[in-house]
Amino acid sequence: MMVRDEIQRMIIAIALVSMLGFIFLTACAEGTLPPTPTLVLSPVEVTEKPSPTPTALPTPTPEALPTPTARMDVYAQQRQRMVATQIRARGVSDEAVLTAMETVPRHEFVLERYLGQAYADHPLPIGYGQTISQPYIVAWMTELLELERGDKVLEIGAGSAYQAAVLAEITDQVYTLEIIEELEKSAEERLKRLGYTQVKVKHADGYFGWEEHAPYDAIIVTCAPDHIPQPLIQQLKDGGRMVLPVGPPGGYQSLWLITKQGDQVLTRNLGGVRFVPLTGEH
């Protein structure tokens, strides 16, 4: 009896376990899982920081452009080189003369087609059979005059007026004569344009000088007579100096330094040169 009861209880227990397993499998098949425990987090307080204000970069200040100045003389370096290598190196030492040669714009006194040779070591044609003298000769002859500020100087043979401009850088009383009318007019215009308004220009035969303004402290002749003109000696001041080439046209010429001392005229031959001839009715 007891055995039968035990067996029945076992059968009932097995039946209950089978029923529970069926229920569990059915629930899984329908997709319903037991609820997953929810993890509740404590809220975290987040403080919003303001976005940083961008730092303003300084606006670059544009560099100031150089103040416009007068146009630089593009020939200045050529003049300096001319004075150093052609003039000072050959013995000319008068600082007033050297400064004048560095100052006067020689390129303004040559024909346009010769601009590239304006500061070269040789004379250049200026038209009408005349020339502008070699720079060294201009400087040397000017130095021989031993000019001082305020001296009155007469030039015979204005030509392009370059020599007159050099003289005007040293003294403010310069008179120049030119026998070729076209050259006289262009010389006067050029001197005025360049600011050498103190130079007086006249169309005349230079052999006879410019008696109206005599006597002169110095006379310079830039064309060659075949003898020393007596009117020029007469217009030379006592103690005055004159420098001029003398010789026949196309022949041998010598550069002479004439010094007047009372009734005496002292002469000194400085060597051979070549100039265009002095023309005119004499």
Protein Blocks (a to p, Z undefined) as FASTA:
>chain_A
ZZmmmmmmmmmmmmmmmmmmmmmmmmmmnopacddddddddddddddddddddddddddd
ddddddddddddfklmmmmmmmmmmmmmnopabfklmmmmmmmcfklmccfklmmmmmpc
bdddebjhiacddfklmmmmmmmnopaehiacddehjknommmmmmmmmpccdcdddfbl
klmmmmmmmmmmnopambccddddfklopmklmccfbdcdfbdcfbdcfklmmmpcehia
cdddeddehiacdddddddehjbccdddebjcdddddedjZZ
